Structures are given as C-alpha cells and as structure tokens.
C-alpha cells in the first residue's frame, strides 16, 4: 500500500495541473473572442483582413486585437505550466475542450448560431476527452 502522503501529493499535483489548464483555456477562449470582436470591427471599417497596409495597420492597432493576442499569449504561458508537469499525449487532447467552451461566448457575445449538429459535435469531443484521459490513467 502507498502511504497516504503519496496520494495527497499526486492529488495536489493534478489539482495544480487542472488549475493551470483551466486558466490557460479561459485566457485562450477569451482572447479568441476578443480577436473575433476586434476583427469584426476592423472589417466594418476597412474591409476583410488582407495584407493591404491600411488593413494591417487597422487590425494591429485595434485594442481588442492587441488584448486578444495578449490573452492568447497568456494562455500559452499557463499551457507551458501544464505540459511541464504531465505527458503531452495526456494534456493536448484536453485543449479540445476549448472547442466546446467557445460555443458559449460565440452564442452569447457574437450572436452566432449554435446548431444541433455543433452541439452533437461538442458532445463527441467531450466523450473523446473523457475516453483519452480515462485511458491515460489506466496505463
């Protein structure tokens, strides 16, 4: 039998990984939503994104785009904390949950349609993440 301390240490370690992952996901999803809001604003002013200098300037000086990139970068920093503590093959599939999480702000903040097919796809992703993480614990 393992000592009780060994279980509590493993529990604390996984709790830290989960906290880092949730923070990384929250920052990334928030950043992506801000990028979308920002590029929508820029598109309404100067047209769709292109390599035209006027469009580039408008895009990369928009505060929403700048903040969006900063948040995505912040999420990447927390992601480094995750992958420094667990196997990449375990952690990376958990990022797929961002596809599920993004449906909420997409619907509420961006007024995007979330069809039943997208909801079924999200459910499939959740099931896939459960299977992958569950099987990782068994190995």
Secondary structure, DSSP 8 states (H G I E B T S, - for coil): ---HHHHHHHHHHHHHHHHHHHHHHHHHHHHHHHHHHHHHHHHHHH-S--S-HHHHHHHHT-HHHHHHHHHHHHHHHHHHHHHTTS-HHHHGGGGGHHHHHHHHHHHHTT-----HHHHHHHHHHHHHHHHHHHHHHH-
